[in-house]
């Protein structure tokens, strides 16, 4: 379904959003006047695709894949707006690595318009971004996952409930078997607010899901704090299955 970028916008909000988008030219097809990504490109490059409900990998039936049935992940539902392929690779890079936080709004809009995401956000008590370490945050200047979460659900997004306790080597530098070990102890719940997670429904937000190591490690910490249901909403899901595929990704 083609998303209507201007549905429900009041005049003051429309003015603010148009000001943030000018000059209005689609970053993919270069057509204009339009939104940052035009409706035609969204319909063409973000077509709904059946995916496993637990890990978001492509699955013809769109139920639960064999791997998740055999080894259930700590996430109850995992939703992805698009595959990690062109043009989304380039737009995520603009947001994440090239100091263009303005991309968070249109990319979050794409995420929210994806199948199941709006209902998942509505049912949630908290929407939590995957946190960055202090070192990575100082280097980048902002957490792209927090920007996405804030646009997805302003009233429920919380940047200080799930914390990053230490810096870790880039996941990209490690083989798949070591990614979970790399993140062991890297996340924690804010001790003074741990009670706010008890029996709550939580949505984790991240820009890209590769092996799922970050999301799974964070989800286990939230489970230990008493969260009763954990969903993940990501902008893009890689479809790499081999070690060589994973190690070739630019993050």
WONOR-V257463 format. One record per run of one state. SS is the DSSP state (H for helix, E for strand, L for the rest). FROM is the first residue (numbers start at 1). LEN is the number of residues. If there is no record, write none. Layout:
SS/FROM/LEN
SS/FROM/LEN
//
This chain:
L/1/10
H/11/11
L/22/17
H/39/7
L/46/5
E/51/1
L/52/6
E/58/1
L/59/7
H/66/5
L/71/6
E/77/7
L/84/4
H/88/10
L/98/5
H/103/10
L/113/4
H/117/7
L/124/2
E/126/4
L/130/4
H/134/7
L/141/3
H/144/9
L/153/4
E/157/1
L/158/4
E/162/3
L/165/6
H/171/3
L/174/2
H/176/7
L/183/4
E/187/3
L/190/1
H/191/7
L/198/3
E/201/9
L/210/3
H/213/12
L/225/4
E/229/9
L/238/5
H/243/5
L/248/4
//
